[in-house]
Amino acid sequence: MSYEEFSRVALKEDIPDRSLRCGDVATIVDTHPGEPGQETGYTLEVFNALGETIDVVTVRESQIEPLERDEILHVRRLDEARV
């Protein structure tokens, strides 16, 4: 699947070294086409509940998924990811 810049996506897996969890929502800010046979990569900007940037991370396409109409956003404390 190809994603457009500035679309919101959810992480499909935890990224523990960045304190990010599966289901966290991020915005795509850049696309990195892979070499032939490589997966496309995306740079994501992750925001807190107030809209402040808390991280910028690059992931493989297989690590994200689109948001769906039947999903609801949930708030968690960032500290919870650090345990």
Secondary structure as GFF3:
##gff-version 3
##sequence-region A 1 83
A	DSSP	beta_strand	8	11	.	.	.	ID=ss1
A	DSSP	three_ten_helix	16	18	.	.	.	ID=ss2
A	DSSP	beta_strand	25	32	.	.	.	ID=ss3
A	DSSP	beta_strand	41	47	.	.	.	ID=ss4
A	DSSP	beta_strand	53	60	.	.	.	ID=ss5
A	DSSP	three_ten_helix	61	63	.	.	.	ID=ss6
A	DSSP	beta_strand	64	66	.	.	.	ID=ss7
A	DSSP	three_ten_helix	78	82	.	.	.	ID=ss8
###
